[in-house]
Structures are given as structure tokens and as C-alpha cells.
């Protein structure tokens, strides 16, 4: 949408009465909510295995011991 088209829409909205403007706002909010909710349809499980090469060859127990000992200073 061009800046001119946007300005025309805004001008038309400014000429609505308060009740019509509130209805327009509610309708626009519903559109935005619908669009944003479809984008959130991702799963944390998509990250499975990401970075596994970083941990390759690391002994878990030794790593945990080292980390836990660092907590005490």
C-alpha cells in the first residue's frame, strides 16, 4: 500500500463517528491477532539436535561436576 493510499484510509477513518471508529479498531485488532497467532505455530521440538556437535565428545558427569564446583566460587 502506498503512503497516499494509507493517508486516504486514515482520512476516511477520521470522518467516522466514535462508535464506528471503535468498531473499526476492534476489527483491525482481530485481524492482527489472527495473523500473529498463525506465526506462532512453531514447536520447541524443531530445535531438537541443534548444536549437538558442540557437545560431541564431552563427558556429561565431568562437565556437570566442573559447573557445579564453579557455583561456590
Beta strands, then each sheet from edge to edge (+ up, - down):
end
